[in-house]
Amino acid sequence: MPETETESGGGAHGATIELVNLTKRYPGNPNPAVDNVTMEIKAGETVVFVGPSGCGKSTTLKMINRLIEPSGGRIRIDGEDVTDIDPVKLRRKVGYAIQSSGLFPHMTVAQNIALVPKMIGWPKGRIRDRVEEMLDLVGLDPGEFHGRYPRQLSGGQQQRVGVAQALAADPPVLLMDEPFGAVDPITRDHLQDELIRLQHELHKTIVFVTHDFDEAIKLGDRIAVLRERSHIAQFDTPEAILTNPADDFVSGFVGAGAALKRLNLSRVRDVEITDYPTVTVDDPLQTIFNKLRSSGTNEILLLDQRRRPYKWLRRGDLMRARGSLARAGTLVSDTVTKDATLRDALEAVLTDNTGRVAVTGRRGEYTGVVDMETLLNSVHELLEADRLEALEAQHELEEARAAQTHAEQEGPGGEAKA
Amino acid sequence: MSFWEYLANRHQQLLTDAYQQASLVFQCMLMATAIGVVIGVVTYRSGWAGNLATLGTSAILTVPSLAMIGLLIPLVGLGVPPTVIALTLYGLLPVVRNAIVGLRGVDPTLVDAAKGIGMSSAMRLLRVELPLAWPPILTGIRVSTQMLMGIAAIAAYASGPGLGNEIFRGIASLGSKNALNQVLAGTLGIIVLALLFDAAYVLIGRLTIPRGIRA
């Protein structure tokens, strides 16, 4: 398999995946399990298939590496038609990660990860280095985990090894079938963050199946909401689906609180961070008094010696505390970083009784504040922009659909006329 | 003559018999294992084939051993051949049944995962299914060995090797002063051999079952 051999130096980037009229029929059932799915997945993109149980999302995924043989249609990876090639060869080029049980219990972590590289004939030394590299990549200490067996790992660790196994031979495409379905919510959250980080480094083409819409929003560059028989109800960016669901089915699936979920998709860095009057604990009391009086705001932010937000000081606080900084004011209960989601920021603003939250840099130092008003304005702007974008996409989709319906209705007769 | 004196007198003969018995059982077990695992691998995927294999091998076991050897003598003659054939046939059932149960018991998602990462079907069998089914197969082999150890005594009937000769000699000369000693020596010898084999299987289990799936 020379194709995979050559591209592994700097890591194989993603490949495009095209599904053309992909169909799966099971004998004895008049309705196809997957009906005529056509979609194009761009190189390096993360696409999430989301839909209710039994909608055929998993079947569609398994047709990409032909664990389930399609009854009709074509699959093209990186332009190459793989519908009829040897499935064993195809699967070695396509990473596959499934729910926790994907690891082989009789092999050590290292043996599990080495499986695919071994199958495609990497030399021993390279495999050994690769195993260490992969363990590092998924955040497990190679020295500690190398020789362990899967049952000696927690669910989250098993899942990490599963991802390492799928990525070991550096496939351009990674298929993930509800990989985080069996772990607890906190671990799942961590694993999702890790996957996002990995994808930033690797730029694989990832197709991810889940029934959890929040997971889809978090991970997907684009989301395909599937209804029964894998019909695509909407295939768009998370923002567009949240702000402009195509129909009742999609909005039902998005569920309540779409605007709140939208907040998860933007970061504090995307909104305006304003400056705010500050003093430090080392400033003389007189300076602090003057600042308070001249600031025009109700309170000022007191920073500690390392310029980290410490307390909110109100006018009068100092009087009441008889000039003692140690006793005056209220402690800063929560801060956010620029990478925090707007949802986190909103949470912090709501819990902080000053109606604003301090934004901190990498070492916790003060960089500015975000207040309720800024947050509201930004969210409105975001939603409005999303809506316009989604309308445009919707329009395009309708045009495409109309063309298709037209072609279908005309059928072969139309061609004869032409 | 007390039992101990008997043992001291005849230890040469007894050790030879014991060695032959052990070697007989060991070799028959190797054959039964090889044939049994192959039968299991060939039949486990289909319901009826697997059931047929289990049924067939258990039918063999219902044939009384004396009758089986008796039936084989006209076909293959006296001595080693009828003994080996009979023992191998008897040893099949536990191996075949456990191989089928073990292979069918492999988690289907693991088989799917093996397929998904690009293992060919031969590789799947050798790297995933058989190693995971090995503990039950080994149990089958162990049960089989215990059984064969007892049945092998009958081999003496067809002038075969083993401790059965002691027992038969004793039974033939009941009433003589060494008769009881002979039967006892043969029987106890077989029990000791069976225990030794069992200990060996514990060791083999520790050496061949990966730590990841050891109970």
Interface residues (C-beta under 8 A of the other chain):
Chain A: N65 L67 V88 K89 L90 R91 R92 G95 Y96 I98 Q99 S101 G102 L103 F104 P105 H106 M107 T108 L115 V116 M119 Y149 P150 R151 Q165 A166 L175
Chain B: D107 T109 L110 D112 A113 A114 K115 G116 I117 G118 M119 S120 M123 R127 V128 P131 L132 P210 R211 G212 I213
